[in-house]
Amino acid sequence: MGMSDLYGPADEAESIATIHAALDAGITLLDTGDFYGMGHNELLLREALRGRDREQVVLSVKFGALRGPDRSFGGVDGRPAAVRNFLAYSLRRLGTDHVDVYRLARVDPAVPIEETVGAIAGMVEAGFVRHVGLSEAGADTIRRAHAEHPIADLQIEYSLLSRGIEAEILPTCRELRIAVTAYGVLSRGLLSGHWSKDRALTPADIRSHSPRFGGENLDRNLSLVEALRAVADAKGSTVAQLALGWVLSRGEDIVPLVGARRRERLAEALPALELDLTADDLAAIERAVPPGAAAGDRYNEAQMAMLDSERPPAN
Ligand SMILES: NC(=O)c1ccc[n+]([C@@H]2O[C@H](COP(=O)([O-])OP(=O)(O)OC[C@H]3O[C@@H](n4cnc5c(N)ncnc54)[C@H](OP(=O)(O)O)[C@@H]3O)[C@@H](O)[C@H]2O)c1
């Protein structure tokens, strides 16, 4: 995402070099959205995958978010006709004949999830999609979607600072044997150990509208990061590695996405796979950043309202 949109300027050559470095290191899962830079991210992946073995890569693609020429966001479209249309364009931009996991980015309140998932299932039958996924869906929606067609995985924010899925969503996924792709594992950089109060944010950077990145909330959140840094120092790791290692420790069914945009960041992230966190380490990490410690919601009010995962359960 950050290679094409929402996190300020990115360097295209460095983005492609980072994807190559990831593939060379054995990373197989590449996540994108057709709306990341209005097609830019898919074209970037196409370029990065030129000359590579398509079968070695799992392409996870999100669709449905509507954009304007001024880069604005204008809701979501999960209608079956839209599903087929979005997919046709994505396949062309990606230069492939199939997507491995296809998912609606945000549940469309105007379209029953059965209809959207049913349309993706039709694309599975036709051979254009391998697996159906979900993004930011709540427990009820997950059950309804899974009853329509088996769901392979749910993509959702999960980190030391965002543990909301632990109450109901994660148990539901585990009951139904649905995997989780965790995003925002570094809380969009806040939890990376590289963030500071004087980092300038352009208005196009979504973090400039994020409740966690401003004012007193930022002070509070950065103090949590400093507590985590003490644990990382004692372990001989970095804050980012600890934050990634913690998510990796939560279960083999949880796959963390890494939002590295540069090779240097990727090189820092990868050793998290080898990090051996003991029960004492995990306890120290959770003392530094206890559940619910983050100051501020994970999105601003308008974006929170679009999250099916944040809706109170239906009675
Ligand atoms: N389904 C959804 O609703 C949804 C929403 C958001 C994202 N996603 C997916 O999840 C992916 C990751 O999300 P994210 O980018 O927000 O997550 P993230 O990994 O929490 O944050 C990435 C940010 O952390 C910074 N960072 C600092 N040290 C890093 C390190 N060692 N390794 C990696 N990053 C480091 C990066 O910094 P620099 O500024 O230095 O590059 C980048 O700005 C996205 O690319 C997208 O595919 C899905």
The ligand as a Gaussian input file, in Angstrom:
#p B3LYP/6-31G(d) Opt

LIG

0 1
 N       -7.266000      -4.687000       4.750000
 C       -7.028000      -3.444000       5.122000
 O       -7.954000      -2.720000       5.487000
 C       -5.634000      -2.917000       5.119000
 C       -5.384000      -1.649000       5.656000
 C       -4.063000      -1.189000       5.664000
 C       -3.043000      -1.975000       5.135000
 N       -3.323000      -3.194000       4.607000
 C       -2.256000      -4.032000       4.018000
 O       -1.267000      -4.274000       4.990000
 C        0.013000      -3.905000       4.488000
 C        0.878000      -3.409000       5.625000
 O        0.208000      -2.326000       6.255000
 P        0.977000      -1.094000       6.835000
 O        1.942000      -0.639000       5.793000
 O        0.023000      -0.133000       7.382000
 O        1.727000      -1.772000       8.024000
 P        2.936000      -1.580000       8.960000
 O        3.906000      -2.620000       8.586000
 O        2.353000      -1.549000      10.313000
 O        3.555000      -0.129000       8.703000
 C        4.412000       0.190000       7.656000
 C        5.137000       1.466000       8.012000
 O        6.056000       1.154000       9.044000
 C        7.299000       1.729000       8.758000
 N        8.416000       0.865000       9.210000
 C        9.401000       1.240000      10.041000
 N       10.251000       0.229000      10.262000
 C        9.832000      -0.802000       9.523000
 C       10.318000      -2.111000       9.315000
 N       11.411000      -2.572000       9.898000
 N        9.655000      -2.909000       8.474000
 C        8.533000      -2.472000       7.861000
 N        8.024000      -1.237000       8.028000
 C        8.669000      -0.400000       8.842000
 C        7.352000       1.886000       7.260000
 O        8.230000       2.937000       7.191000
 P        8.789000       3.884000       6.057000
 O        7.891000       5.075000       6.130000
 O       10.164000       4.156000       6.500000
 O        8.672000       3.172000       4.772000
 C        5.907000       2.085000       6.866000
 O        5.610000       3.459000       6.841000
 C       -0.266000      -2.843000       3.426000
 O        0.768000      -2.764000       2.480000
 C       -1.565000      -3.360000       2.839000
 O       -1.288000      -4.329000       1.845000
 C       -4.596000      -3.675000       4.609000

